[in-house]
């Protein structure tokens, strides 16, 4: 059972979320007018003309918002994270992220183009360097990805901006979400329910959790969907109070972007936006009834789930690995004093060991290493 938190919220916060409405600038987003986000991520490959083409295609397909990811490899991974298979052969994951880095002017020119199309520009920073660069662009809102939900220093930086925040909650627990919202503030956060798996099975989505999260935390909610079907999760999320729907967008699933295999090409994205607009017109109950007829009662119930926030089956193995933890940036020998520059909050991924959560970052400097900590490995309790 979820604990009652009603006394923990101000009257303003409860009024703000009573109907699921979330404000971005002068736009009110809610279940009757959801913000539809086309997640381009890094699929542009650093090619500005392609990025512009993607934004124009997303606009034509019905998107309200276009989102990028501001990538700097050293903010995300240690070079020793491991390798990934690509068509050209195995490559270090760190090096693959290095290939995704683009200069600041790329984002500035892209933002100008997106806004000229009448769309909201949204971007995800992954560390303090990218966050400060993004702040200089004066965005109207900011997005935090699921793996950074526990990145305390990043959350504190963004909280100071006093902007609307879209916070993805994949591979997280109820406690993780509570800590993040305690930093960001409930009244300016839209919590996007997400399953951190690529692709994510529809039956893992447990979409009744949207109403649970809205009730427990007093926030607006939405869905960041990694499943392959263009309609099922987005429209069903709308019936559960979603104020925003995020879906990966590509020009073709055959393109080489990291997320292109699970993204929607323009035709399917347009199918999704039309389905969402129809759902807004007919209302939640009629939409739910239509979905039950189209997909079957059993499947809809499986996707709706029980509404209890737990790690989805397909993402459990990613917990503590996709999320941030403290990792050594150099070999640290027994007896050495650990300095603030000797570690960072990074994603663990597949072959390294996880370390302490990022909230411990202020307690590590000045401590002595009890045992050898190899570069890249997580710093654990027993290590200091």
N, C-alpha and C positions, 0 to 999 in steps of 0.2 A: 504494500500500500504506500502511496505517496504521502509524505507529511503535509499537513495544512500549512500554507505559507501566507495566508491572506493578511495577517497582521503585519507582515514584513514589507508590505507595499504601500506606497502613498496613495492617496485618493486620485492624484493625477495619473499615476501609473495604471491604476485599475480602469479609469475612464478611457485612457489611451488605448487599451487593448480589449475593451469589452466587446467590440464587434470585429476584432481582428485587423483593424486598420493600422497601416504603417505609413508614415509620411516621409517622402524623399523630396526635399524642396517643397514646392506647392502641390505636388502630386500625392493624392491619397490612394494607397494601394491596399486592397483587401480582397476577400473572396468574391466580391461582385466586380472587381476591377483589378485583377492580379497583375503584378509586374512580371512580364515575360522576358527572361534573361537569356540571351544567346552567348554561351560561353565559348569564346574563340580560343582561350588559353594561350598556347604558344603555337597553334596550328598554322599561323602565318609564316613561320620559319624565318622571321626576320626580314621578310620581303614586304615593304610598305605598300606597294601597289596591290599585292595579294591581300593584305590586311584590309585595305580599302574596299576591294572587291567583295571580301567576305562580309564586311559591315553593310554594304549596300544590299547584298543578297539576303542578309538577316533582316534588314528593314523591310524588304519586299515580302519576306516570308512571315512578317507580322511581329517581329521582336520589338519590344519597347526599350531594350537596354542591350548593350554589347559589352562584354567583359574580356579583359586580357589578364595575363599573369606576368608580373614584373620579376623576372628570374635573374638571380646572381647565384651561381653554383655554391660558392663558399658560405652563403647564408642558409643553405638547405642541407648539404651533405658534406661528409668528409671524403677526401679522395680515395680512401681505402674501403668505401662502402661496398664495392663489388662491381660485377659486370652484368650487362643486359644484352640479350641477343637482338640484333637488328639485321635488316636485309644484307648489309655490307659485312656482317660478321659481329663478333662480340666486341663490346666497347664498354669502358668504365662508365657507370651511371653518372659519376661526377663529370666526366668529359662530355657526356650527352647533354647535361644541363649547361655546361659551358657553351655548347653550340647554340643554346637558346637565348643567350644574352644579347641584348640590343642596346644601343646608346639612348640617353634620355630624350633626345630630340625625336626619336621614333614614337615614343608615347605621346609627346606633346602634339606632333603632327596628326597622329591617329585620333587623339581626343578631339582636336579641332574638326576633323572630318566627320567623326561620329555625331558630334553635336550639330554639325551643318545638316545632317540627315534628320534632325529632330529626335535623336535617341539619347538616352542617358549613357554616359561613359562610366564604366565601373572597372576597377582593377584590383588585383590581389597582390599585396606585398608579402614577402616571405621573411623579412628581417628588418632591422632598424635602418640599414642603408637604403633598401628599396622603399621603406615606409617614408623616409624623409624626402626621397626623390618624388614619390607620389604626392606628398603633401604640397610640394611646389607647384604641382599641376592644378591645385585648387579643385579637387573633385567634389561632387555633391554628396557622395556616399562612398563607402569602402567595403570591400569583401574580405573576409578572413576564411581561409580554407580549413577543412577539418583537421589536418595534421598540426595546424598552428593554434588550435583551440586552447592548448595548454601552454603556449609560449608566452609566459608571463610578461616579459619585457616588451614584446610586440604589442600585447593587449594594452599595457599601460601607456605606451606611446600613442596608440590610436585613440584611446579614451580621452586623451587631452585635446583631440581635434574637435570634439563635440559634434560629430557628424553621424548621420544614420549609418548603422553597421549591419551588413548581412553576414551572419556567422553560421558556417556549416558545422554540423554536429555529428558527422560520421565518425566511426571508431572511437566513441566517447561514452562515458558513463554519466549517470545523473549527477554524480558528485563533480565530475569534470566540468559539466555545463554550468553548474551552480557557481563554481569558482570563477569561470570566465565571465559570467554575467555580473558577478560581484565587482569585477574590474570595469567592464564596459558600461554597465547600467542597463536595466531592463527596458526603460522607456524609449531608448534609441536603438534597440537591437531587434532585428528580425531573425529568428532562429530557424535555419533551414535544415530540416530533417534530411539525412543523407545516409546511404550505405556505401562504405568505402570498399568497393569491389568493382572490377572492370572486366566485363559488364556485371551489374548487380542483378541477382535474381529478383523478379517481381515479388515473389512470395516472401522475401526477406524484409520487405518495406514496412510492414506493421504500421500502416498509415493512421490507425486510430491514435497513435502516439502523438500526432499533431495536436489534437484537442487536449491530451494529457499534459503535454509540455506547455501549451498556452495557459492551462489552468494552474499548473504548479508554479510556473515562473512569472506569470503575468506579462507575457511577451506576445508579439505577433509572430506567426510561424509561416513557414513555406516549405518547399521541397526542392532539393538539388538531386536530380534524377540521373543515375548512371545506367538505368535499364535500357533495353533496345527498342521496346515498343514506343511509338511516338505518342500514344493516347492514354494508355491504361493508368500509369502512375500519375501523370500530370492532372488528368481530369478527376481521378479518384481523390487526389490530394485536395483539389478544390472543394470537394464535398465535405472535407474534414477541416475546412477553415483556412486553407493556404492563401496567403496574401502575395506570395511570389513563387514563381516556378522557374528553375534554372535547368537548362539542358545544353549539353555540348553541341556545338554547331560546326559543320565542315562543308566544304564545297563538294567533296567526294570522300567516301570511306576508303578509297584507294590511295588518298594522299598520305604523305609520310609523317604527319604530325603524331605525337605521342598518343593523343586521345582520339584521333580520327576514326579508329575502328569501332568506337562506341558512340560516335557523334551522329547527329541527324543531318543529312544533306538538306538543301533548301526545300525540296518537295515534301519531305517528311516533316520538317520543322513547320512548314505552312499547314500541313495536316493537323499538327498539334495545336497551333494557334487557333485554327478554325474550331477545333473541338473545344478549346477553352472558352472561346467567345460564345459558342452555342450554350455551353454549360452556364455561363453567366446569365444568358437570356432566359433559360428555362428554369433555373434555380437548382439548389443542391439536391432536393428530394427527387425531382424528375430525372436529373442527371444520374443519380445513384441507381434509380430504377432502370434507366436505359443501359447502364453498364452491366447490371445484373443480367439483363436479357441478352446482351451482346457477348459477354465473357463467361456467363454462367454463375450461378449462386455460389458454388463451392470455390471457384477461383477468386471471386471478389472477396469472400470471407477470408480466404487465405492471405490475400494481399492486405486487407484491413487489419488483420491480426488482433491481438488482445489489448493493445494500447499501453502495455508496460514497457518502459524504456530499458532495453538491454542491448548488449552487443549482438548484432545480427550474425547468424551462423556463418555467412560468407566473409565476414570481416574480423571474426574473433582472433584469427591468427595474425592479424595486422596490429592488434592492440599492443602498445609499448614499442612497436617497431616503426609504424607509420607516424605515430605521434612524436613530439620532440622529447629529447632527454639530454643530459649533460655528457658530452664526449670530449676526450682529450685531443688537443690539437697537435701535441708532440709526445714523444716518449717521456713519461714521467717516472723517475727512478725512486726507489724506497728512500725515505728521509728527506726528499726534496720538498721545499715549500711551493705550494701550488699558487700561481698568480692568476689574476683575472684574465690575462691573455692566453692562458694555457688550456682553456676549454671553451666550449660554445654549446648552445642549445641547438641540436641538429636532429634530423630524422635518422633513425637507426637503420631502417630497411632490413635486408635479408641476412647478411653474414656477420655483422658486428653484434656485440651484446648491448642491451639497453643500459642506460645509467639512471641517475637520480632525476626527478622531474625538474623542469626549468625553474620552479619556484624556489629551489635550493641554491640558485646561482649566487646569491649574495652571501651565502654561508660557507662557500668553498674557499675563496681566496684567503691565504694566510695559514691554511691547514697543511699538515705534512702528509705525504703519501706513505701509507703503511706497506705497500707492495708495488711492484712494477705495474704501471698502467700503459699498455702499448698505445701508440698514436692511433686515433680513430675509435678506440673502444670506449664504452660507457664508463663513467666514474660512479662506482657503487658505494654504499655505506661502508662496506668492509675495506674499501681502498683508501679511506682518509681517516 
